[in-house]
Amino acid sequence: MGSLDTTPAAAAFGDINGSGAFQPLNADDVRSYLHKSVDFIYDYYKSVESLPVLPGVEPGYLRRLLQSVPPTSSAPFDIALKEVRDAVVPGMTHWASPNFFAFFPSTNSAAAIAGELVASAMNTVGFTWQASPAATEMEVLALDWLAQLLRLPPTFMNRTAAAGRGSGGGVILGTTSEAMLVTLVSARDAALRRAGSVGVAGITRLAVYAADQTHSTFFKACRLAGFDPANIRSIPTGPETDYALDPARLLEIMQADVDDGLVPTYICATVGTTSTNAVDPVRAIADVAAMFNAWVHIDAAYAGSACICPEFRHHLDGVERVDSISMSPHKWLMTCLDCTCLWVRDTHRLTDSLETNPEYLKNDASESGNVTDLKDMQVGVGRRFRGLKLWMVMRTYGSAKLQEHIRSDVAMAKMFEDAVCADDRFEVVVPRNFALVCFRIRPQGAMTEEGADEVNRELMERLNRTGKAYLAHTAVGGKFVLRFAVGSSLQEERHVRSAWELIKKTTTEIMEEEM
């Protein structure tokens, strides 16, 4: 007969984790790699101002600089970091540069970077409360803090934060696109239920609405949510409303749709449009929506950050009447990508459409109803620990410093706007609401509007080729317009003044060539 095996486990399996084994999280390596990376980041921020904002590279450049097949053997970390420095950095558009004035800012801060680093190290996947209680509760806390800074009504507070606060709450997503998509899906399902539709049979009758200045991602999200493109209303705007949505026009279009047998389902109101920073009148839009029981969402991706300052909070007046609101601290509130905050007045309207409950995720906490599993307020299941960096920003800097940051950017934008207005070669095309100035060279002498468009395009291209500034453009009322967006985290008054001097000098050169 055999006998009991008394061989030690280590002997039975061999020296699996011996001294020569691969240890990707060796504590000493983590410290060494991160120290070197922090030095790299330090050097980058100290030098980024002197780097060309736009890189002078051609498509495919990186493949020519780095090997095209993955390495078989390991290499010192220093080699990888050197390749980043030598090959990657020269091909970057430097959003961190204080000479970056394009699009909207992508702000950052030491606190946010530190928070992102710690969250990445923990690498939690907080799909349920139980999967990471602290990650879930940190996100809830950070959202409630920010909601208080924005003076959102208590109905938008997370119901797990305090007893008796209603059924509202929030979630941190990656982008505004996700916020629009999940609220569109929830509004769609609610409208189908109200209409007594069997399944999605009635979806071809649902209609959605937004101004023509609304971000293009809205119309993309509508298609993803299954709305018939024929029922997606892009409502024209004009200078008479400073390119904001006209509630009277909205009412007219919604009523016409009802008369045609359609069901008004969702309205997207924007506070700070991408092209011009137009502000749709939230309260008046909510009044119209109430007539048709339509969902109202506020997209405040950029300008929502400004509303932590009392002098800008009026742009959100009427928010207590809407169903959801989103804003992105990664644009203007010193929190690195990605971080979009979505609040809804009734979380059940999201979870009814987005909840998943597989056996392997069931647990007592979720079954109790005392927690919100954030996986049920987003498209996917897995999720990053985004709440930590947002909390770190607010905890480290406090509301006073964050307000100071917003006010400083707005003051610099006003300074630039005043300079533009003082030079009769230029015009400000739309009123400035926040820290974006839309301007152009005005037609002069025999110059036509088409000629002015070409001159302004040439101005932008020459400016960007210098590497000393980066501006983007838009079309306003059919005119080619330059956008000057203040707000990069390293920006100071001297950078704005320097950019204006470069604009004036380049304009003089162009105008002399035109003569």
C-alpha positions as CSV (number, residue, x, y, z in Angstrom):
1,M,0.0,0.0,0.0
2,G,1.1,3.6,-0.6
3,S,1.9,6.0,2.1
4,L,1.0,9.6,2.7
5,D,3.0,12.1,0.6
6,T,5.1,14.2,3.0
7,T,7.0,16.1,0.3
8,P,6.9,19.8,1.1
9,A,4.8,21.9,-1.2
10,A,7.8,23.9,-2.4
11,A,9.6,20.8,-3.4
12,A,6.5,19.4,-5.2
13,F,6.0,22.5,-7.3
14,G,9.6,23.6,-7.7
15,D,11.0,27.0,-7.0
16,I,8.3,28.8,-9.0
17,N,8.9,32.2,-7.4
18,G,12.6,31.9,-6.9
19,S,15.1,34.7,-7.0
20,G,15.2,34.7,-10.8
21,A,11.4,34.9,-11.3
22,F,9.7,37.8,-13.1
23,Q,8.5,40.3,-10.5
24,P,6.7,43.1,-12.3
25,L,5.7,44.8,-9.0
26,N,8.9,44.4,-7.1
27,A,8.8,47.2,-4.6
28,D,12.3,48.4,-5.3
29,D,11.6,48.6,-9.0
30,V,8.4,50.5,-8.4
31,R,10.2,53.1,-6.3
32,S,13.1,53.3,-8.9
33,Y,10.8,53.6,-12.0
34,L,8.5,56.1,-10.4
35,H,11.3,58.3,-9.1
36,K,12.8,58.4,-12.6
37,S,9.3,59.1,-14.1
38,V,8.8,61.9,-11.6
39,D,12.1,63.5,-12.6
40,F,11.0,63.1,-16.2
41,I,7.7,64.9,-15.5
42,Y,9.5,67.6,-13.5
43,D,11.8,68.3,-16.5
44,Y,8.9,68.2,-18.9
45,Y,7.0,70.9,-17.0
46,K,10.1,73.0,-16.6
47,S,10.7,73.0,-20.3
48,V,7.3,72.7,-22.0
49,E,7.0,76.5,-22.4
50,S,10.0,76.4,-24.7
51,L,8.8,73.5,-26.8
52,P,6.8,74.1,-30.1
53,V,3.2,73.7,-29.2
54,L,2.4,71.8,-32.4
55,P,5.0,69.2,-33.4
56,G,6.6,69.4,-36.8
57,V,6.2,65.7,-37.6
58,E,4.7,63.8,-40.5
59,P,2.2,60.9,-40.2
60,G,4.0,57.6,-39.5
61,Y,7.1,59.3,-38.0
62,L,7.0,57.3,-34.8
63,R,7.2,53.9,-36.5
64,R,10.4,55.0,-38.1
65,L,12.0,55.9,-34.8
66,L,10.9,52.9,-32.7
67,Q,11.3,49.2,-33.5
68,S,8.4,47.8,-35.4
69,V,8.2,44.4,-33.6
70,P,7.9,43.8,-29.9
71,P,11.1,42.9,-28.0
72,T,11.7,39.4,-26.8
73,S,14.2,40.2,-24.1
74,S,13.8,42.7,-21.3
75,A,15.6,46.0,-21.2
76,P,16.5,48.5,-18.5
77,F,13.6,51.0,-17.7
78,D,16.0,53.8,-18.6
79,I,16.0,52.7,-22.2
80,A,12.2,53.0,-22.5
81,L,12.2,56.4,-20.8
82,K,15.0,57.6,-23.1
83,E,12.9,56.5,-26.2
84,V,9.9,58.4,-24.7
85,R,12.1,61.5,-24.4
86,D,13.7,61.2,-27.8
87,A,10.8,60.0,-29.9
88,V,7.5,60.6,-28.2
89,V,7.9,64.1,-26.7
90,P,8.9,65.7,-30.1
91,G,5.7,64.3,-31.6
92,M,3.4,65.6,-28.9
93,T,1.0,68.5,-29.2
94,H,1.7,70.1,-25.9
95,W,-1.7,70.7,-24.2
96,A,0.2,71.5,-21.1
97,S,2.0,74.4,-22.8
98,P,1.1,77.9,-21.5
99,N,1.1,78.8,-25.2
100,F,-1.8,76.4,-25.9
101,F,-5.0,78.4,-26.7
102,A,-6.8,75.9,-28.9
103,F,-10.1,74.0,-28.3
104,F,-10.7,74.1,-24.5
105,P,-8.0,73.7,-21.9
106,S,-7.1,70.3,-20.5
107,T,-6.1,71.4,-17.0
108,N,-4.0,69.5,-14.6
109,S,-2.4,70.0,-11.2
110,A,0.1,68.4,-8.8
111,A,-2.8,67.1,-6.6
112,A,-4.6,65.5,-9.6
113,I,-1.4,63.8,-10.9
114,A,-0.7,62.4,-7.4
115,G,-4.2,61.2,-7.1
116,E,-4.1,59.5,-10.5
117,L,-0.8,57.9,-9.5
118,V,-2.1,56.5,-6.3
119,A,-5.3,55.3,-7.9
120,S,-3.3,53.6,-10.7
121,A,-1.1,51.9,-8.2
122,M,-4.1,50.5,-6.3
123,N,-5.7,49.5,-9.6
124,T,-9.1,48.8,-8.1
125,V,-12.0,47.7,-10.3
126,G,-14.9,49.2,-8.4
127,F,-17.9,47.9,-10.2
128,T,-19.8,47.3,-7.0
129,W,-19.6,48.7,-3.6
130,Q,-18.3,45.4,-2.3
131,A,-15.6,45.3,-5.0
132,S,-14.1,48.4,-3.4
133,P,-16.1,50.2,-0.7
134,A,-13.6,53.1,-0.4
135,A,-13.5,53.7,-4.2
136,T,-17.3,53.8,-4.4
137,E,-17.7,56.0,-1.3
138,M,-14.8,58.3,-2.4
139,E,-16.6,58.9,-5.7
140,V,-19.9,59.6,-3.9
141,L,-18.2,62.0,-1.5
142,A,-16.3,63.8,-4.3
143,L,-19.5,64.2,-6.4
144,D,-21.4,65.5,-3.4
145,W,-18.6,68.0,-2.6
146,L,-18.6,69.3,-6.2
147,A,-22.4,69.4,-6.2
148,Q,-22.3,71.6,-3.2
149,L,-19.7,73.9,-4.8
150,L,-22.0,74.2,-7.8
151,R,-25.0,74.7,-5.4
152,L,-27.0,71.9,-7.1
153,P,-30.2,71.2,-5.3
154,P,-30.2,68.3,-2.7
155,T,-32.2,66.2,-5.1
156,F,-29.0,65.6,-7.1
157,M,-27.1,64.4,-4.0
158,N,-26.2,60.8,-3.7
159,R,-28.8,58.9,-1.8
160,T,-26.1,57.0,0.1
161,A,-24.5,60.2,1.4
162,A,-27.2,61.0,4.0
163,A,-30.6,59.7,4.9
164,G,-33.6,61.4,3.4
165,R,-31.9,63.1,0.5
166,G,-34.1,61.6,-2.1
167,S,-33.3,59.3,-5.0
168,G,-30.8,61.4,-6.9
169,G,-27.1,60.8,-7.2
170,G,-24.1,60.9,-9.5
171,V,-21.3,58.9,-11.2
172,I,-17.9,59.8,-12.7
173,L,-17.6,58.8,-16.3
174,G,-14.9,59.2,-18.9
175,T,-16.4,61.8,-21.2
176,T,-19.5,63.9,-21.8
177,S,-20.3,61.5,-24.7
178,E,-20.9,58.8,-22.1
179,A,-23.0,61.1,-20.0
180,M,-25.2,62.0,-23.0
181,L,-25.5,58.3,-24.0
182,V,-26.6,56.9,-20.7
183,T,-29.1,59.7,-20.1
184,L,-30.4,59.3,-23.7
185,V,-30.9,55.6,-23.2
186,S,-32.7,56.2,-19.9
187,A,-35.0,58.9,-21.4
188,R,-35.7,56.6,-24.4
189,D,-36.8,53.8,-22.1
190,A,-38.9,56.0,-19.9
191,A,-40.7,57.4,-23.0
192,L,-41.3,54.0,-24.4
193,R,-42.8,52.9,-21.1
194,R,-45.1,55.9,-21.0
195,A,-46.2,55.3,-24.6
196,G,-47.0,51.7,-23.7
197,S,-44.6,50.4,-26.3
198,V,-43.9,46.7,-26.5
199,G,-40.2,46.4,-26.4
200,V,-38.6,49.1,-28.7
201,A,-41.4,49.0,-31.3
202,G,-42.2,52.6,-30.7
203,I,-38.7,54.0,-30.9
204,T,-39.3,55.4,-34.4
205,R,-41.7,57.9,-32.9
206,L,-39.3,59.3,-30.4
207,A,-37.8,62.7,-31.0
208,V,-34.8,64.5,-29.5
209,Y,-33.8,68.2,-29.6
210,A,-30.7,70.4,-29.3
211,A,-29.4,73.7,-30.7
212,D,-27.2,73.5,-33.8
213,Q,-24.3,74.7,-31.6
214,T,-24.6,71.6,-29.4
215,H,-21.5,69.4,-29.4
216,S,-21.4,67.0,-32.3
217,T,-21.0,64.1,-29.8
218,F,-24.7,64.6,-28.9
219,F,-25.9,63.7,-32.4
220,K,-23.5,60.7,-32.4
221,A,-24.9,59.5,-29.0
222,C,-28.5,59.8,-30.3
223,R,-27.6,57.4,-33.2
224,L,-25.9,55.0,-30.8
225,A,-29.0,55.1,-28.5
226,G,-31.2,54.0,-31.5
227,F,-33.0,57.2,-32.3
228,D,-34.2,57.6,-35.9
229,P,-31.9,60.2,-37.5
230,A,-35.0,61.8,-39.1
231,N,-36.2,62.6,-35.6
232,I,-33.0,64.2,-34.3
233,R,-33.7,68.0,-34.3
234,S,-30.8,70.4,-34.7
235,I,-32.4,73.7,-34.1
236,P,-30.8,76.7,-35.9
237,T,-29.5,79.6,-33.8
238,G,-28.4,83.1,-34.7
239,P,-26.9,86.3,-33.4
240,E,-30.3,87.5,-32.1
241,T,-29.9,85.0,-29.2
242,D,-26.1,85.0,-29.2
243,Y,-26.3,81.5,-30.7
244,A,-28.2,80.1,-27.8
245,L,-31.3,77.9,-28.2
246,D,-34.5,79.9,-28.5
247,P,-37.2,78.4,-26.2
248,A,-40.0,79.8,-28.4
249,R,-38.5,78.1,-31.4
250,L,-38.1,74.9,-29.4
251,L,-41.7,74.9,-28.3
252,E,-42.9,75.4,-31.9
253,I,-40.8,72.5,-33.2
254,M,-41.9,70.2,-30.3
255,Q,-45.5,71.0,-30.8
256,A,-45.3,70.3,-34.5
257,D,-43.7,66.9,-33.8
258,V,-46.6,66.1,-31.4
259,D,-49.1,67.1,-34.1
260,D,-47.3,64.7,-36.4
261,G,-47.6,61.8,-34.0
262,L,-44.1,62.0,-32.5
263,V,-43.1,61.8,-28.8
264,P,-40.7,64.5,-27.6
265,T,-38.2,62.6,-25.4
266,Y,-35.0,64.5,-24.7
267,I,-33.6,68.0,-24.8
268,C,-29.9,68.8,-24.5
269,A,-29.3,72.3,-23.1
270,T,-25.7,73.5,-23.2
271,V,-24.0,75.9,-20.8
272,G,-20.9,77.0,-22.7
273,T,-21.1,75.6,-26.3
274,T,-17.8,74.6,-27.9
275,S,-17.9,77.0,-30.8
276,T,-18.7,80.2,-29.0
277,N,-19.5,79.5,-25.3
278,A,-23.2,80.3,-25.9
279,V,-25.4,79.5,-22.9
280,D,-28.8,78.0,-23.5
281,P,-31.5,79.4,-21.1
282,V,-32.0,76.4,-18.8
283,R,-35.1,77.6,-16.9
284,A,-37.0,78.5,-20.0
285,I,-36.1,75.2,-21.7
286,A,-37.2,73.3,-18.7
287,D,-40.5,75.1,-18.8
288,V,-41.0,74.0,-22.4
289,A,-39.9,70.4,-21.7
290,A,-42.4,70.1,-18.8
291,M,-45.3,70.6,-21.3
292,F,-44.2,67.4,-23.0
293,N,-42.8,65.4,-20.1
294,A,-39.4,65.4,-21.9
295,W,-36.1,64.7,-20.2
296,V,-33.8,67.8,-19.9
297,H,-30.0,67.3,-19.8
298,I,-27.5,70.1,-19.2
299,D,-24.2,69.7,-20.9
300,A,-21.8,72.0,-18.9
301,A,-18.7,70.1,-19.8
302,Y,-16.5,73.2,-20.0
303,A,-18.3,76.1,-18.4
304,G,-19.7,74.1,-15.5
305,S,-16.4,74.6,-13.7
306,A,-16.9,78.4,-13.7
307,C,-20.2,78.0,-11.9
308,I,-18.4,77.3,-8.6
309,C,-17.9,81.1,-8.6
310,P,-21.1,82.9,-7.4
311,E,-20.8,85.4,-10.3
312,F,-21.3,82.7,-12.9
313,R,-23.8,80.5,-11.0
314,H,-26.8,82.2,-12.6
315,H,-26.0,80.3,-15.8
316,L,-27.4,77.2,-14.1
317,D,-30.5,78.9,-12.8
318,G,-33.4,76.4,-13.3
319,V,-31.2,73.4,-12.8
320,E,-33.7,72.2,-10.2
321,R,-36.1,71.6,-13.0
322,V,-33.9,69.4,-15.2
323,D,-33.3,65.6,-15.1
324,S,-29.5,65.5,-15.4
325,I,-26.4,67.6,-15.6
326,S,-22.8,66.8,-16.5
327,M,-19.6,68.7,-16.3
328,S,-15.9,67.8,-16.9
329,P,-13.4,68.8,-14.3
330,H,-10.7,67.6,-16.7
331,K,-11.4,70.6,-18.8
332,W,-11.2,73.5,-16.4
333,L,-11.1,72.3,-12.8
334,M,-7.4,71.1,-12.5
335,T,-8.3,67.4,-12.7
336,C,-6.5,65.3,-15.3
337,L,-8.2,63.2,-17.8
338,D,-10.6,61.5,-17.7
339,C,-13.2,62.9,-15.4
340,T,-16.8,63.8,-16.3
341,C,-19.3,64.1,-13.5
342,L,-22.9,63.2,-14.1
343,W,-25.7,63.9,-11.7
344,V,-29.3,62.7,-12.1
345,R,-32.4,63.6,-10.2
346,D,-33.5,60.0,-10.0
347,T,-30.8,57.3,-10.2
348,H,-33.5,54.7,-10.7
349,R,-34.2,56.0,-14.1
350,L,-30.5,55.2,-15.0
351,T,-30.3,51.9,-13.2
352,D,-33.6,50.7,-14.7
353,S,-32.0,50.9,-18.1
354,L,-28.3,50.0,-17.3
355,E,-28.4,47.5,-14.4
356,T,-26.7,44.2,-14.8
357,N,-27.0,41.5,-12.1
358,P,-25.0,38.4,-13.0
359,E,-24.7,35.7,-10.3
360,Y,-21.0,36.3,-9.8
361,L,-21.6,39.9,-8.8
362,K,-24.4,39.3,-6.3
363,N,-23.6,40.2,-2.7
364,D,-25.3,41.2,0.5
365,A,-24.5,44.9,0.3
366,S,-26.0,45.2,-3.2
367,E,-29.0,43.2,-2.2
368,S,-29.6,45.4,0.8
369,G,-30.4,48.4,-1.3
370,N,-28.2,50.6,1.0
371,V,-25.5,51.2,-1.6
372,T,-25.3,52.2,-5.2
373,D,-23.3,50.0,-7.5
374,L,-21.8,52.5,-9.9
375,K,-21.6,49.9,-12.7
376,D,-25.4,50.3,-13.1
377,M,-25.0,54.0,-14.0
378,Q,-22.6,53.5,-16.9
379,V,-22.3,51.6,-20.2
380,G,-19.6,49.1,-19.0
381,V,-19.0,47.2,-15.9
382,G,-15.4,47.8,-15.0
383,R,-14.4,51.2,-13.8
384,R,-11.4,53.2,-12.8
385,F,-10.9,54.9,-9.4
386,R,-11.5,58.4,-10.8
387,G,-13.0,59.8,-7.6
388,L,-9.6,59.9,-5.8
389,K,-8.0,62.5,-8.0
390,L,-11.1,64.7,-8.0
391,W,-11.2,64.5,-4.2
392,M,-7.5,65.2,-4.0
393,V,-7.9,68.4,-6.0
394,M,-10.7,69.7,-3.8
395,R,-9.1,68.6,-0.6
396,T,-5.7,70.0,-1.4
397,Y,-6.7,73.4,-2.9
398,G,-10.1,74.2,-1.4
399,S,-12.9,76.1,-3.1
400,A,-11.1,79.5,-2.7
401,K,-8.1,78.5,-4.7
402,L,-10.2,76.8,-7.4
403,Q,-12.3,80.0,-7.7
404,E,-9.2,82.0,-7.9
405,H,-8.0,79.8,-10.8
406,I,-11.3,80.4,-12.7
407,R,-11.3,84.1,-12.1
408,S,-7.7,84.5,-13.2
409,D,-8.4,82.8,-16.5
410,V,-11.5,84.9,-17.1
411,A,-9.6,88.1,-16.3
412,M,-6.9,87.1,-18.8
413,A,-9.5,86.4,-21.4
414,K,-11.1,89.8,-20.8
415,M,-7.7,91.4,-21.1
416,F,-7.2,89.7,-24.5
417,E,-10.8,90.7,-25.6
418,D,-10.1,94.4,-24.7
419,A,-6.9,94.3,-26.8
420,V,-8.8,92.9,-29.7
421,C,-11.5,95.5,-29.4
422,A,-8.9,98.3,-29.3
423,D,-7.4,97.3,-32.6
424,D,-9.8,98.3,-35.4
425,R,-8.4,95.6,-37.7
426,F,-10.2,93.0,-35.6
427,E,-13.6,92.3,-34.3
428,V,-15.0,90.1,-31.5
429,V,-17.7,88.0,-33.1
430,V,-19.8,87.0,-30.1
431,P,-20.0,88.2,-26.6
432,R,-17.5,86.6,-24.2
433,N,-19.2,84.6,-21.5
434,F,-16.2,82.9,-19.8
435,A,-12.6,82.5,-20.9
436,L,-13.0,82.0,-24.6
437,V,-12.7,84.9,-27.1
438,C,-14.0,84.4,-30.7
439,F,-12.4,87.0,-32.9
440,R,-11.3,87.6,-36.5
441,I,-9.7,90.1,-38.9
442,R,-12.7,92.2,-40.1
443,P,-13.2,92.8,-43.8
444,Q,-11.4,96.0,-44.8
445,G,-11.5,98.1,-47.9
446,A,-12.4,96.0,-50.9
447,M,-12.0,92.8,-49.0
448,T,-15.1,90.5,-49.3
449,E,-16.4,88.1,-46.6
450,E,-14.8,85.3,-48.5
451,G,-11.5,87.2,-48.6
452,A,-11.7,87.8,-44.9
453,D,-12.2,84.1,-44.3
454,E,-9.0,83.3,-46.3
455,V,-7.1,86.0,-44.5
456,N,-8.1,84.6,-41.1
457,R,-7.3,81.1,-42.1
458,E,-3.9,82.2,-43.2
459,L,-3.4,84.0,-39.9
460,M,-4.2,80.9,-37.9
461,E,-2.0,78.7,-40.0
462,R,1.0,81.1,-39.7
463,L,0.5,81.4,-36.0
464,N,0.4,77.7,-35.5
465,R,3.5,77.1,-37.7
466,T,5.6,79.3,-35.5
467,G,5.3,76.9,-32.6
468,K,4.9,79.9,-30.3
469,A,1.1,79.6,-30.1
470,Y,-1.7,77.2,-31.0
471,L,-5.2,78.5,-31.9
472,A,-8.2,76.6,-33.4
473,H,-11.1,77.9,-35.4
474,T,-14.8,77.6,-35.8
475,A,-17.6,78.8,-38.1
476,V,-20.0,81.4,-36.7
477,G,-22.8,82.6,-38.9
478,G,-20.9,81.1,-41.9
479,K,-17.8,83.1,-41.1
480,F,-14.3,81.7,-40.3
481,V,-13.6,82.7,-36.7
482,L,-10.5,82.2,-34.5
483,R,-11.0,80.8,-31.0
484,F,-8.6,82.0,-28.3
485,A,-9.2,79.8,-25.2
486,V,-7.4,80.9,-22.0
487,G,-7.0,78.3,-19.2
488,S,-3.9,76.1,-19.6
489,S,-2.7,75.4,-16.1
490,L,0.7,77.0,-16.6
491,Q,-0.7,80.1,-18.3
492,E,0.1,83.5,-17.0
493,E,-0.7,87.0,-18.2
494,R,2.6,87.3,-20.0
495,H,1.7,84.3,-22.2
496,V,-1.5,86.0,-23.3
497,R,0.2,89.3,-24.0
498,S,2.9,87.5,-26.0
499,A,0.3,85.7,-28.0
500,W,-1.5,89.0,-28.8
501,E,1.8,90.6,-29.9
502,L,2.4,87.6,-32.2
503,I,-1.1,87.9,-33.6
504,K,-0.7,91.6,-34.3
505,K,2.7,91.2,-35.9
506,T,1.6,88.3,-38.1
507,T,-1.6,90.2,-39.1
508,T,0.5,93.2,-40.2
509,E,2.7,90.9,-42.4
510,I,-0.4,89.4,-44.0
511,M,-2.1,92.7,-44.6
512,E,1.1,94.2,-46.2
513,E,1.2,91.2,-48.6
514,E,-2.4,91.7,-49.5
515,M,-1.9,95.3,-50.5
